[in-house]
Amino acid sequence: MDDHAPACYASLISNGMAIILKSAQDLKLMRKSGRLAQRLLNTLGEAATVGTTPRQLDARARRFLEEAGAKSPFLGKRGHGGPPFPAAITVSVNEAVVHGIPSDIPFNNGDVVSLDVGTFLNGFIGDTAGTFGVGEVSPRAERLMRVTKEALFIGIKQATVGNRTGDIGWAIQNHIESHGYGVVKGLVGHGVGRSLWEEPNVPNYGTPGEGVKLKAGMVIAIEPMVNEGTDDVRQLADKWTYVTADGLLSAHYEHTIAILTDGPEILTSDE
């Protein structure tokens, strides 16, 4: 896919926000980081088996990143008023929505495990997430994961030049709520680049035609977080982990997307 992005690293001021546009060279580097992140996610997803612990997955991620000459943008990250994040990946199990700190509690048959991973390579970040079933999961868990993943790709289709973040959010929200699920509103997607969290915010809900206008060279993380029941979440005492308020299951999928003149490109692809 042709980049059709700015020739140089540039900043766009939109609604008072500094949105960093990526050049064609930036995008080449972001593809490398993004594809590495996806390989890491796939590797960890396969390793999430009965008896394995989240901390073992974290150790595996650290080895993977070291061998690839990359770093985790999550390790030591500050945010949400809590301490520095203590792991290279986040592991959110069952009712945990996002930002789960890896523990020594083994996975059980039927667990739903959301993995969020990132890579910092050649000055740029790749950010991706997926939800995996451990062993044999229930039909209700399978349905939740399927609908959430569908919502991600429905949102990606709206990530075109001239559309707005509200178009992405509305498409995701409409799909999720049509299946009776709750879309988390207190946590959103975001811009990605040299920093993990850049402008603009990319909510998984919204109104068509509203929000930040999408321009060529923008790179965003689209990441629907979907709850089986209520859309309400609460934060645990660790100041990182968010869980569903009703204790029901949650699923999370994410890709890093480049906005190009000929359509969106998934930078965290398997290819």
Residue frames relative to the residue before (quaternion, step in Angstrom):
aa qw qx qy qz dx dy dz
M 1.0000 0.0000 0.0000 0.0000 0.00 0.00 0.00
D 0.4505 -0.6818 0.5021 0.2828 3.59 -0.89 0.90
D 0.5213 -0.6638 0.4413 0.3049 3.56 -1.03 0.83
H 0.0384 0.8218 -0.5673 -0.0354 3.58 0.77 -1.07
A 0.4159 0.6779 -0.4779 0.3730 3.55 0.98 0.95
P 0.6927 -0.4581 0.3249 0.4525 3.61 -1.21 0.25
A 0.5520 -0.6392 0.4281 0.3218 3.56 -1.09 0.69
C 0.7926 0.1653 -0.0933 0.5795 3.57 1.17 -0.40
Y 0.6362 -0.5056 0.4170 0.4070 3.53 -1.34 0.33
A 0.0517 0.8279 -0.5500 0.0970 3.61 -0.59 1.11
S 0.3050 -0.7366 0.5748 0.1844 3.51 -1.29 0.36
L 0.1751 -0.7758 0.6028 0.0649 3.53 -0.95 0.97
I 0.2386 -0.7549 0.5935 0.1452 3.58 -0.84 0.95
S 0.0897 0.7916 -0.5937 0.1135 3.57 -0.58 1.20
N 0.8355 -0.0806 0.0067 0.5435 3.55 -0.61 1.16
G 0.7227 -0.4493 0.2353 0.4695 3.53 1.01 0.87
M 0.6164 0.5355 -0.3461 0.4620 3.60 1.28 0.00
A 0.3427 -0.7097 0.5769 0.2147 3.55 -1.11 0.75
I 0.0487 -0.8033 0.5933 -0.0196 3.56 -0.29 1.28
I 0.2869 -0.7888 0.5245 0.1425 3.57 -0.62 1.14
L 0.2399 -0.7668 0.5834 0.1185 3.56 -0.68 1.14
K 0.3238 -0.7602 0.5356 0.1744 3.56 -1.01 0.83
S 0.4167 -0.6954 0.5320 0.2444 3.54 -1.09 0.81
A 0.6956 -0.4379 0.3483 0.4506 3.55 -1.32 0.10
Q 0.6543 0.5023 -0.3137 0.4703 3.60 1.00 -0.79
D 0.6087 0.5454 -0.3452 0.4614 3.58 1.04 -0.76
L 0.6810 0.5029 -0.2921 0.4450 3.56 0.89 -0.95
K 0.5935 0.5500 -0.3713 0.4555 3.61 1.07 -0.60
L 0.6781 0.4735 -0.2833 0.4855 3.56 0.97 -0.86
M 0.6541 0.5159 -0.3179 0.4528 3.58 1.02 -0.77
R 0.5874 0.5563 -0.3731 0.4541 3.60 1.11 -0.55
K 0.6527 0.5138 -0.3184 0.4568 3.58 0.95 -0.85
S 0.6775 0.4755 -0.2898 0.4805 3.55 0.91 -0.89
G 0.6661 0.5226 -0.3012 0.4388 3.56 0.96 -0.87
R 0.6820 0.4771 -0.2959 0.4687 3.58 0.90 -0.86
L 0.6034 0.5344 -0.3510 0.4765 3.55 1.14 -0.60
A 0.6349 0.5278 -0.3255 0.4609 3.58 0.99 -0.82
Q 0.6706 0.4938 -0.3109 0.4581 3.59 0.93 -0.82
R 0.6213 0.5242 -0.3455 0.4689 3.59 1.04 -0.70
L 0.6324 0.5234 -0.3251 0.4695 3.56 1.04 -0.79
L 0.6512 0.5159 -0.3189 0.4562 3.58 0.90 -0.89
N 0.6667 0.5013 -0.3061 0.4587 3.59 0.87 -0.91
T 0.6371 0.5352 -0.3178 0.4546 3.57 1.02 -0.84
L 0.7001 0.4594 -0.2708 0.4748 3.57 0.88 -0.93
G 0.6105 0.5570 -0.3506 0.4406 3.58 1.05 -0.71
E 0.6618 0.4942 -0.2994 0.4776 3.57 1.00 -0.82
A 0.6916 0.4848 -0.2666 0.4643 3.57 1.13 -0.69
A 0.5604 0.5992 -0.3926 0.4157 3.61 1.25 -0.18
T 0.2095 0.7948 -0.5254 0.2201 3.55 0.31 1.32
V 0.6978 -0.4521 0.3413 0.4383 3.55 -1.30 0.28
G 0.7948 0.2856 -0.2324 0.4824 3.57 -0.85 1.02
T 0.5809 0.5490 -0.3789 0.4664 3.58 1.23 -0.35
T 0.2965 -0.7533 0.5563 0.1874 3.58 -1.10 0.62
P 0.6206 -0.5391 0.4124 0.3927 3.59 -1.20 0.46
R 0.6428 0.5243 -0.3380 0.4446 3.59 1.01 -0.72
Q 0.6136 0.5319 -0.3488 0.4679 3.59 1.12 -0.60
L 0.6204 0.5186 -0.3384 0.4813 3.59 1.08 -0.69
D 0.6321 0.5313 -0.3302 0.4573 3.58 1.00 -0.80
A 0.6506 0.5097 -0.3157 0.4661 3.59 0.95 -0.85
R 0.6424 0.5156 -0.3163 0.4706 3.55 1.03 -0.81
A 0.6351 0.5282 -0.3241 0.4611 3.58 1.00 -0.80
R 0.6455 0.5207 -0.3258 0.4540 3.59 0.95 -0.82
R 0.6535 0.4978 -0.3174 0.4737 3.59 0.97 -0.80
F 0.6270 0.5457 -0.3258 0.4504 3.57 0.98 -0.89
L 0.6937 0.4823 -0.2757 0.4584 3.57 0.83 -1.00
E 0.6455 0.5220 -0.3236 0.4540 3.58 0.96 -0.83
E 0.6708 0.4977 -0.2964 0.4631 3.58 0.94 -0.90
A 0.6984 0.4571 -0.2624 0.4842 3.59 1.13 -0.63
G 0.4646 -0.6882 0.4408 0.3409 3.59 1.24 -0.12
A 0.5606 0.5853 -0.3826 0.4436 3.56 1.20 0.57
K 0.2981 -0.7278 0.5851 0.1979 3.54 -1.35 0.13
S 0.4803 -0.6316 0.5163 0.3223 3.54 -1.31 0.27
P 0.3460 -0.7360 0.5389 0.2196 3.61 -0.82 0.94
F 0.5933 0.5847 -0.3584 0.4215 3.59 1.28 -0.21
L 0.6314 0.5708 -0.3369 0.4025 3.58 0.96 -0.89
G 0.8317 0.1480 -0.1440 0.5155 3.56 -0.65 1.16
K 0.4442 0.7035 -0.4497 0.3249 3.57 1.31 -0.02
R 0.2417 -0.7545 0.5925 0.1455 3.55 -1.04 0.80
G 0.2904 0.7501 -0.5608 0.1962 3.55 -1.09 0.68
H 0.8166 0.2715 -0.1964 0.4700 3.53 -1.30 0.39
G 0.6354 -0.5906 0.3225 0.3787 3.58 1.14 0.60
G 0.6006 0.5886 -0.3502 0.4125 3.57 1.25 0.16
P 0.6961 -0.4386 0.3509 0.4472 3.57 -1.32 -0.16
P 0.6723 -0.4506 0.3532 0.4692 3.63 -1.20 0.13
F 0.5099 -0.6451 0.4599 0.3353 3.59 -0.96 0.82
P 0.3518 -0.8134 0.4360 0.1569 3.61 -0.66 1.11
A 0.7350 0.3993 -0.2165 0.5035 3.62 1.21 -0.02
A 0.5727 -0.6057 0.4428 0.3303 3.54 -1.35 0.27
I 0.7714 0.1750 -0.0936 0.6047 3.58 1.27 -0.43
T 0.3334 -0.6897 0.5768 0.2838 3.56 -1.27 0.10
V 0.1135 -0.7817 0.6127 0.0232 3.55 -1.05 0.88
S 0.0130 -0.8224 0.5652 -0.0635 3.57 -0.34 1.28
V 0.1359 -0.8443 0.5183 0.0078 3.56 -0.43 1.28
N 0.8702 0.0177 -0.0559 0.4892 3.55 -0.99 1.02
E 0.8457 0.0081 0.0111 0.5335 3.64 -0.34 -1.17
A 0.5234 0.6038 -0.4301 0.4201 3.61 1.23 -0.14
V 0.3466 -0.7667 0.5121 0.1726 3.57 -0.80 1.08
V 0.7685 -0.1855 0.1797 0.5854 3.57 0.67 -1.16
H 0.8146 0.3440 -0.2282 0.4075 3.52 -1.48 0.14
G 0.2876 0.7727 -0.5180 0.2278 3.59 1.12 0.57
I 0.3549 -0.7217 0.5581 0.2044 3.57 -0.94 0.95
P 0.4932 -0.6842 0.4408 0.3070 3.63 -0.70 1.01
S 0.1444 -0.7970 0.5856 0.0331 3.54 -0.93 1.02
D 0.5521 -0.5957 0.4665 0.3504 3.55 -1.36 -0.11
I 0.4522 0.6809 -0.4552 0.3531 3.59 1.25 0.29
P 0.3946 -0.7457 0.4793 0.2417 3.64 -0.52 1.10
F 0.5174 -0.6075 0.5016 0.3341 3.55 -1.22 0.56
N 0.2623 -0.7504 0.5899 0.1417 3.52 -1.15 0.77
N 0.6274 -0.5094 0.4168 0.4160 3.56 -1.22 0.37
G 0.7903 0.2922 -0.2351 0.4845 3.56 -0.85 1.02
D 0.4740 0.6696 -0.4505 0.3521 3.59 1.24 -0.08
V 0.2662 -0.7148 0.6246 0.1675 3.53 -1.27 0.60
V 0.0656 -0.8386 0.5391 -0.0424 3.56 -0.45 1.26
S 0.1403 -0.7804 0.6065 0.0587 3.56 -0.68 1.13
L 0.1082 -0.7965 0.5946 0.0161 3.55 -0.74 1.14
D 0.0758 -0.7656 0.6384 0.0225 3.56 -0.89 1.00
V 0.0214 0.8172 -0.5722 0.0659 3.58 -0.62 1.14
G 0.0869 -0.7839 0.6130 0.0473 3.52 -1.24 0.52
T 0.1662 -0.7600 0.6189 0.1084 3.53 -1.27 0.50
F 0.1468 -0.7410 0.6480 0.0975 3.54 -1.10 0.78
L 0.1599 0.7904 -0.5552 0.2034 3.54 -0.31 1.34
N 0.8495 0.0180 -0.0452 0.5254 3.58 -0.89 0.96
G 0.7355 -0.4625 0.2289 0.4390 3.56 1.02 0.84
F 0.7407 0.3591 -0.2177 0.5244 3.60 1.26 -0.05
I 0.4043 -0.7353 0.5136 0.1791 3.51 -1.26 0.63
G 0.1490 -0.7170 0.6710 0.1164 3.51 -1.24 0.69
D 0.0577 -0.8115 0.5809 -0.0256 3.59 -0.83 0.98
T 0.1647 0.7930 -0.5642 0.1603 3.57 -0.64 1.11
A 0.0648 -0.7972 0.6000 0.0176 3.57 -1.19 0.50
G 0.0265 0.7859 -0.6176 0.0119 3.52 -1.26 0.46
T 0.3296 -0.7281 0.5678 0.1972 3.54 -1.24 0.43
F 0.1170 -0.8148 0.5678 -0.0113 3.54 -0.85 1.08
G 0.3503 -0.7155 0.5662 0.2113 3.53 -1.10 0.77
V 0.2994 -0.7445 0.5716 0.1716 3.57 -0.97 0.89
G 0.8245 0.0317 -0.0593 0.5619 3.56 -0.63 1.11
E 0.7309 -0.3357 0.2979 0.5140 3.56 -0.88 -0.99
V 0.1328 -0.8055 0.5751 0.0525 3.56 -0.54 1.16
S 0.6211 -0.5720 0.3971 0.3597 3.54 -1.24 0.47
P 0.6312 -0.5273 0.3999 0.4045 3.61 -1.21 0.42
R 0.6387 0.5254 -0.3451 0.4438 3.62 1.00 -0.70
A 0.6405 0.5010 -0.3249 0.4829 3.59 1.08 -0.68
E 0.6275 0.5356 -0.3324 0.4570 3.58 0.98 -0.83
R 0.6641 0.5077 -0.3035 0.4573 3.57 0.94 -0.90
L 0.6389 0.5266 -0.3243 0.4575 3.59 0.95 -0.84
M 0.6735 0.4890 -0.2998 0.4662 3.58 0.88 -0.91
R 0.6510 0.5272 -0.3195 0.4428 3.58 0.94 -0.88
V 0.6896 0.4809 -0.2881 0.4585 3.58 0.82 -0.98
T 0.6423 0.5237 -0.3267 0.4543 3.59 1.00 -0.78
K 0.6629 0.4898 -0.3043 0.4775 3.58 0.95 -0.85
E 0.6127 0.5351 -0.3441 0.4690 3.59 1.03 -0.74
A 0.6500 0.5331 -0.3158 0.4400 3.58 0.95 -0.90
L 0.6028 0.5593 -0.3559 0.4440 3.58 1.05 -0.73
F 0.7356 0.4220 -0.2506 0.4669 3.58 0.75 -0.99
I 0.5782 0.5447 -0.3760 0.4770 3.59 1.17 -0.44
G 0.6526 0.5036 -0.3049 0.4770 3.57 1.03 -0.78
I 0.6305 0.5475 -0.3340 0.4372 3.57 0.97 -0.84
K 0.6223 0.5574 -0.3436 0.4289 3.60 1.00 -0.75
Q 0.6797 0.4806 -0.2831 0.4763 3.60 1.17 -0.53
A 0.5640 0.6187 -0.3791 0.3942 3.60 1.27 -0.15
T 0.3331 0.7438 -0.4965 0.2988 3.55 0.59 1.22
V 0.6410 -0.5257 0.3968 0.3942 3.55 -1.22 0.56
G 0.7762 0.3127 -0.2602 0.4816 3.56 -0.88 1.00
N 0.6042 0.5095 -0.3601 0.4956 3.57 1.22 -0.39
R 0.3511 -0.7200 0.5556 0.2229 3.55 -1.31 0.10
T 0.6729 -0.4982 0.3521 0.4184 3.53 -1.26 0.34
G 0.5957 0.5746 -0.3594 0.4310 3.58 1.14 -0.53
D 0.6024 0.5482 -0.3551 0.4588 3.58 1.14 -0.57
I 0.6361 0.5107 -0.3174 0.4836 3.57 1.05 -0.82
G 0.6966 0.5001 -0.2750 0.4347 3.55 0.80 -1.06
W 0.6547 0.5143 -0.3177 0.4537 3.56 0.95 -0.86
A 0.6481 0.5244 -0.3266 0.4452 3.60 0.92 -0.88
I 0.6592 0.4970 -0.2998 0.4781 3.58 0.98 -0.87
Q 0.6815 0.5031 -0.2891 0.4460 3.57 0.80 -1.04
N 0.6529 0.5287 -0.3196 0.4383 3.58 0.89 -0.91
H 0.6721 0.4923 -0.3019 0.4633 3.58 0.93 -0.88
I 0.6750 0.5049 -0.2983 0.4477 3.56 0.89 -0.95
E 0.7282 0.4438 -0.2592 0.4535 3.57 0.74 -1.03
S 0.5867 0.5689 -0.3755 0.4372 3.60 1.15 -0.46
H 0.6942 0.4225 -0.2642 0.5194 3.57 1.27 -0.34
G 0.5940 -0.6314 0.3378 0.3665 3.57 1.27 0.26
Y 0.5474 0.6193 -0.3966 0.3995 3.58 1.23 0.31
G 0.4361 -0.6781 0.5230 0.2767 3.55 -1.31 0.25
V 0.2514 -0.7530 0.5888 0.1516 3.58 -0.86 0.96
V 0.4368 -0.7112 0.4885 0.2544 3.57 -0.71 1.08
K 0.1924 -0.8185 0.5365 0.0717 3.56 -0.76 1.05
G 0.6378 0.5543 -0.3311 0.4199 3.58 1.17 -0.40
L 0.7267 0.3046 -0.1908 0.5854 3.58 1.33 -0.19
V 0.0739 -0.8382 0.5395 -0.0301 3.58 -0.83 0.98
G 0.5689 -0.5335 0.4876 0.3924 3.51 -1.38 0.08
H 0.2131 -0.7927 0.5694 0.0451 3.56 -1.31 0.14
G 0.5962 -0.5152 0.4590 0.4105 3.51 -1.34 0.09
V 0.1431 -0.7747 0.6113 0.0759 3.58 -1.23 0.54
G 0.2209 0.7707 -0.5809 0.1404 3.57 -1.09 0.65
R 0.7990 -0.0969 0.1265 0.5798 3.53 -0.55 -1.19
S 0.7156 0.3085 -0.2066 0.5917 3.55 1.30 -0.35
L 0.5795 -0.6086 0.4191 0.3437 3.56 -1.17 0.60
W 0.7904 0.1796 -0.0801 0.5802 3.57 0.95 -0.88
E 0.0778 0.7823 -0.6091 0.1043 3.56 -0.37 1.27
E 0.5753 -0.5241 0.4741 0.4117 3.55 -1.34 0.05
P 0.6481 -0.1727 -0.7315 -0.1225 1.53 -2.21 1.17
N 0.5740 -0.5063 0.4796 0.4291 3.55 -1.31 0.05
V 0.1504 -0.7781 0.6059 0.0686 3.58 -1.10 0.74
P 0.1585 -0.8249 0.5365 0.0810 3.61 0.11 1.24
N 0.4301 -0.6859 0.5289 0.2545 3.54 -1.26 0.52
Y 0.6781 0.3356 -0.2713 0.5950 3.54 1.22 0.60
G 0.2867 0.7836 -0.5238 0.1713 3.57 -1.16 0.29
T 0.4746 -0.6374 0.5328 0.2909 3.50 -1.41 -0.21
P 0.5169 -0.6462 0.4513 0.3340 3.61 -0.81 0.90
G 0.8051 0.2792 -0.2161 0.4765 3.56 -1.02 0.84
E 0.6779 0.4453 -0.3023 0.5008 3.59 1.25 -0.01
G 0.6438 0.5216 -0.3900 0.4018 3.55 -1.27 0.31
V 0.7329 -0.4128 0.3146 0.4398 3.54 -1.35 -0.17
K 0.4214 -0.7027 0.5179 0.2458 3.56 -0.95 0.93
L 0.3780 -0.7440 0.5137 0.1992 3.56 -0.91 0.96
K 0.0677 -0.7968 0.6003 -0.0084 3.54 -0.94 1.00
A 0.6258 -0.5378 0.4058 0.3929 3.55 -1.21 0.53
G 0.7439 0.3699 -0.2941 0.4726 3.55 -0.92 0.94
M 0.5514 0.5768 -0.4118 0.4400 3.58 1.24 -0.16
V 0.1013 -0.7613 0.6366 0.0697 3.57 -1.17 0.67
I 0.0017 -0.8192 0.5692 -0.0707 3.54 -0.71 1.14
A 0.3315 -0.6854 0.6048 0.2335 3.52 -1.31 0.45
I 0.1328 -0.7614 0.6320 0.0564 3.55 -0.75 1.11
E 0.1244 0.8353 -0.5169 0.1399 3.59 -0.58 1.09
P 0.1515 -0.8067 0.5664 0.0744 3.59 0.09 1.23
M 0.1152 -0.7418 0.6595 0.0381 3.52 -1.06 0.98
V 0.0391 -0.8510 0.5181 -0.0767 3.54 -0.33 1.31
N 0.2044 -0.7891 0.5726 0.0881 3.55 -0.86 1.03
E 0.5568 -0.6226 0.4442 0.3241 3.52 -1.08 0.75
G 0.7891 0.2221 -0.1070 0.5626 3.55 1.09 -0.73
T 0.8460 0.0169 0.0251 0.5323 3.55 -0.64 -1.15
D 0.4549 -0.6711 0.5055 0.2951 3.56 -1.18 0.53
D 0.4967 0.6651 -0.4227 0.3637 3.60 1.27 -0.06
V 0.0765 -0.7768 0.6242 0.0326 3.54 -1.12 0.78
R 0.1409 -0.7606 0.6208 0.1275 3.53 -1.28 0.27
Q 0.4130 -0.7105 0.5195 0.2340 3.53 -1.17 0.64
L 0.4288 -0.7062 0.5046 0.2504 3.56 -0.97 0.87
A 0.7107 -0.4794 0.3201 0.4033 3.55 -1.31 0.25
D 0.5913 0.5824 -0.3794 0.4090 3.62 1.17 -0.37
K 0.4088 -0.7503 0.4241 0.3003 3.58 1.38 -0.09
W 0.6711 0.4429 -0.3144 0.5046 3.57 1.22 0.44
T 0.7444 0.4387 -0.2425 0.4411 3.57 0.61 -1.13
Y 0.1406 -0.7533 0.6378 0.0772 3.55 -1.00 0.94
V 0.0810 -0.7904 0.6069 0.0205 3.57 -0.98 0.91
T 0.5946 -0.5498 0.4354 0.3932 3.56 -1.25 0.39
A 0.5327 -0.6623 0.4299 0.3046 3.56 -0.98 0.86
D 0.7437 0.3936 -0.2210 0.4931 3.61 1.14 -0.59
G 0.5407 -0.6665 0.3785 0.3466 3.58 1.28 0.11
L 0.5052 0.6385 -0.4332 0.3865 3.59 1.25 0.16
L 0.7059 -0.5015 0.3153 0.3884 3.55 -1.31 0.29
S 0.1103 -0.7582 0.6364 0.0887 3.53 -1.34 0.41
A 0.1310 -0.7740 0.6146 0.0783 3.57 -1.23 0.55
H 0.1010 -0.8007 0.5905 -0.0100 3.56 -1.16 0.69
Y 0.0491 0.7714 -0.6323 0.0529 3.56 -0.88 1.03
E 0.0045 -0.8150 0.5774 -0.0485 3.58 -1.05 0.76
H 0.0074 0.7472 -0.6640 -0.0262 3.52 -1.26 0.66
T 0.3825 -0.6611 0.5898 0.2624 3.52 -1.30 0.49
I 0.1152 -0.8344 0.5386 -0.0220 3.55 -0.65 1.20
A 0.2357 -0.7358 0.6174 0.1480 3.56 -1.01 0.87
I 0.3068 -0.7279 0.5857 0.1813 3.58 -0.96 0.92
L 0.0296 0.8107 -0.5797 0.0762 3.58 -0.48 1.21
T 0.6518 -0.5467 0.3509 0.3914 3.58 -1.19 0.46
D 0.7367 0.3697 -0.2333 0.5160 3.59 1.14 -0.53
G 0.7750 -0.3351 0.1624 0.5106 3.58 1.15 0.55
P 0.6477 -0.5297 0.3782 0.3961 3.56 -1.28 0.20
E 0.1578 -0.7628 0.6187 0.1021 3.55 -1.16 0.66
I 0.3330 -0.7247 0.5680 0.2035 3.57 -0.86 0.96
L 0.2548 -0.7958 0.5339 0.1292 3.56 -0.42 1.23
T 0.6996 0.4006 -0.2543 0.5342 3.57 1.20 -0.49
S 0.2542 0.7826 -0.5234 0.2212 3.56 0.84 0.99
D 0.5733 -0.5848 0.4484 0.3583 3.55 -1.31 0.22
E 0.6430 0.5718 -0.3113 0.4034 3.58 1.18 -0.46
